[in-house]
């Protein structure tokens, strides 16, 4: 019987406490003060209680509070803001839009020296081999000498081999049944010979 009386007294005390401490469903948005963009996953904490929640990716939050509570809003990169729930609220639902100001932290200048002395830095800088960028590599690949080397080393594909064979066959058929002309009487051949002679094409190569 005594235990039952204690339980009834506790229930009555809790009921009186609930009547005094009016519960309020607090909902709202956490946004930036300059561009009104949502602050995702910001902390919403009831001070001196140790209870809180986190806003979603749209900045929306919802938490149960009591009248007179101080709500602390915080997020990385923003200054902390506090909001006090009015104590004269008559409704059990309350909505707010909390704005956070960006907090820019200016760090002091830091000088990083990978070399102990200026002489070592100068030596390493002068011997530095900077790789070519895409534009420089493209310029080298498009040089006339480079293209000539690639063209001389490139073998004929199937179409080129077929065309060469057909041209040889056509030339042999053109003079079929007669003696082909001799280039010794061809002035164009003589001009090409003199040009090759001036270029040194007939010099002995070591």
C-alpha positions as CSV (number, residue, x, y, z in Angstrom):
1,X,0.0,0.0,0.0
2,X,2.8,2.3,0.8
3,X,4.6,1.6,-2.5
4,X,1.4,2.4,-4.4
5,X,1.1,5.8,-2.6
6,X,4.7,6.6,-3.6
7,X,4.0,5.8,-7.2
8,X,0.9,7.9,-7.2
9,X,2.8,10.8,-5.7
10,X,5.5,10.5,-8.3
11,X,2.9,10.4,-11.2
12,X,1.2,13.5,-9.7
13,X,4.5,15.3,-9.3
14,X,5.4,14.5,-13.0
15,X,2.0,15.7,-14.1
16,X,2.5,19.0,-12.2
17,X,6.0,19.4,-13.7
18,X,4.6,18.8,-17.2
19,X,2.0,21.4,-16.6
20,X,4.6,23.9,-15.5
21,X,7.1,22.9,-18.2
22,X,5.1,23.4,-21.4
23,X,6.5,21.2,-24.2
24,X,6.8,22.9,-27.6
25,X,7.6,21.3,-30.9
26,X,10.2,23.7,-32.4
27,X,10.8,23.4,-36.2
28,X,12.6,25.6,-38.7
29,X,15.3,26.2,-41.2
30,X,19.0,27.0,-40.8
31,X,20.2,29.3,-43.6
32,X,23.0,31.6,-44.5
33,X,22.6,35.3,-43.8
34,X,24.2,36.5,-47.0
35,X,22.7,34.3,-49.7
36,X,19.8,32.5,-47.9
37,X,21.2,29.1,-48.7
38,X,20.5,26.2,-46.5
39,X,23.1,25.1,-44.0
40,X,23.2,21.3,-44.2
41,X,23.8,19.2,-41.1
42,X,24.1,22.1,-38.6
43,X,23.9,21.4,-34.8
44,X,20.8,22.5,-32.9
45,X,21.5,22.1,-29.2
46,X,19.5,23.1,-26.1
47,X,21.9,24.8,-23.7
48,X,22.3,23.5,-20.2
49,X,20.4,20.4,-21.1
50,X,22.8,18.4,-23.3
51,X,20.1,17.4,-25.8
52,X,19.8,18.5,-29.4
53,X,19.5,17.4,-33.0
54,X,21.1,18.0,-36.5
55,X,19.5,19.6,-39.5
56,X,19.1,17.6,-42.7
57,X,20.7,18.4,-46.0
58,X,18.1,21.1,-46.7
59,X,18.7,22.8,-43.3
60,X,15.4,21.6,-41.8
61,X,15.3,20.6,-38.1
62,X,12.7,19.7,-35.5
63,X,13.1,19.3,-31.8
64,X,11.0,19.3,-28.6
65,X,11.8,22.2,-26.3
66,X,10.2,24.1,-23.4
67,X,9.4,27.8,-23.0
68,X,12.5,29.9,-22.0
69,X,15.0,27.4,-23.4
70,X,18.1,28.8,-25.2
71,X,18.8,27.1,-28.5
72,X,22.4,27.1,-29.8
73,X,22.9,26.8,-33.6
74,X,26.4,26.0,-34.8
75,X,28.1,24.8,-37.9
76,X,31.6,24.6,-39.2
77,X,32.6,27.8,-41.0
78,X,29.8,29.8,-39.4
79,X,29.5,31.9,-36.2
80,X,27.4,30.4,-33.4
81,X,24.0,31.9,-32.9
82,X,21.6,31.6,-29.9
83,X,17.8,31.8,-29.9
84,X,15.6,32.0,-26.8
85,X,12.2,30.4,-26.9
86,X,9.6,33.0,-25.8
87,X,8.1,32.1,-22.4
88,X,4.6,33.4,-23.2
89,X,3.9,31.0,-26.0
90,X,0.3,29.7,-26.0
91,X,0.7,27.2,-28.8
92,X,2.6,23.9,-28.7
93,X,4.2,24.3,-32.1
94,X,6.6,27.1,-33.1
95,X,8.7,27.7,-36.3
96,X,11.8,29.8,-36.8
97,X,14.3,30.6,-39.5
98,X,17.7,30.9,-38.0
99,X,20.4,32.8,-40.1
100,X,24.1,32.0,-39.6
101,X,26.9,34.3,-40.6
102,X,30.0,33.0,-42.3
103,X,33.0,33.0,-40.0
104,X,36.2,33.6,-42.0
105,X,39.4,32.8,-40.1
106,X,42.5,34.6,-41.3
107,X,45.6,32.5,-40.5
108,X,49.0,34.2,-40.2
109,X,51.4,33.8,-43.1
110,X,53.5,30.6,-43.1
111,X,56.8,30.4,-45.0
112,X,57.8,26.8,-46.0
113,X,61.5,26.3,-46.9
114,X,62.3,22.8,-48.1
115,X,66.0,23.7,-48.4
116,X,68.1,24.8,-45.4
117,X,70.1,27.5,-47.2
118,X,69.5,29.8,-50.2
119,X,72.5,28.3,-52.0
120,X,71.0,24.8,-51.9
121,X,67.7,26.2,-53.2
122,X,69.4,28.0,-56.1
123,X,71.3,24.8,-57.1
124,X,68.1,22.7,-57.0
125,X,66.1,25.4,-58.9
126,X,68.7,25.6,-61.7
127,X,68.9,21.8,-62.1
128,X,65.1,21.4,-62.0
129,X,63.9,19.5,-65.1
130,X,60.4,20.8,-65.8
131,X,58.3,18.4,-67.9
132,X,56.7,19.6,-71.1
133,X,53.1,20.5,-71.0
134,X,50.5,19.3,-73.6
135,X,51.0,22.3,-75.8
136,X,54.8,21.9,-76.0
137,X,54.5,18.1,-76.7
138,X,52.0,18.9,-79.5
139,X,54.4,21.4,-81.0
140,X,57.3,19.0,-81.0
141,X,55.2,16.2,-82.5
142,X,54.1,18.6,-85.4
143,X,57.7,19.7,-86.3
144,X,58.6,19.1,-90.0
145,X,61.6,17.0,-89.2
146,X,59.6,14.9,-86.7
147,X,56.9,14.3,-89.2
148,X,59.4,13.4,-91.9
149,X,61.1,10.8,-89.6
150,X,57.7,9.3,-88.8
151,X,56.8,9.2,-92.5
152,X,60.0,7.5,-93.5
153,X,59.8,4.9,-90.8
154,X,56.1,4.2,-91.5
155,X,55.4,1.1,-93.5
156,X,52.8,1.0,-96.2
157,X,49.4,-0.3,-95.3
158,X,47.3,-2.6,-97.4
159,X,45.7,0.2,-99.5
160,X,49.0,1.8,-100.2
161,X,50.6,-1.5,-101.2
162,X,47.7,-2.2,-103.5
163,X,48.0,1.2,-105.2
164,X,51.8,0.8,-105.6
165,X,51.4,-2.6,-107.2
166,X,48.6,-1.4,-109.6
167,X,50.8,1.6,-110.7
168,X,53.7,-0.8,-111.4
169,X,51.4,-3.0,-113.4
170,X,50.0,-0.1,-115.3
171,X,53.5,1.2,-116.2
172,X,54.6,-2.3,-117.4
173,X,51.4,-2.6,-119.6
174,X,52.0,0.9,-121.1
175,X,55.2,-0.2,-122.8
176,X,54.1,-3.8,-123.5
177,X,55.6,-5.0,-126.8
178,X,58.1,-2.1,-127.2
179,X,61.3,-0.9,-125.6
180,X,60.7,1.5,-122.7
181,X,62.2,5.0,-123.1
182,X,65.6,5.7,-121.6
183,X,65.7,8.5,-119.0
184,X,69.1,9.6,-120.3
185,X,67.2,11.7,-122.9
186,X,64.7,13.0,-120.3
187,X,65.4,16.7,-119.3
188,X,63.3,16.3,-116.1
189,X,65.4,13.4,-115.0
190,X,68.6,15.4,-115.7
191,X,67.3,18.3,-113.6
192,X,66.5,16.0,-110.7
193,X,70.0,14.5,-111.0
194,X,71.7,17.9,-110.8
195,X,69.6,18.8,-107.8
196,X,70.5,15.6,-106.0
197,X,74.1,16.2,-106.8
198,X,74.0,19.7,-105.3
199,X,72.3,18.4,-102.2
200,X,75.1,15.8,-101.8
201,X,72.9,12.7,-102.1
202,X,75.7,10.9,-103.9
203,X,78.4,11.5,-101.2
204,X,79.7,8.5,-99.4
205,X,78.1,8.2,-96.0
206,X,80.3,7.0,-93.1
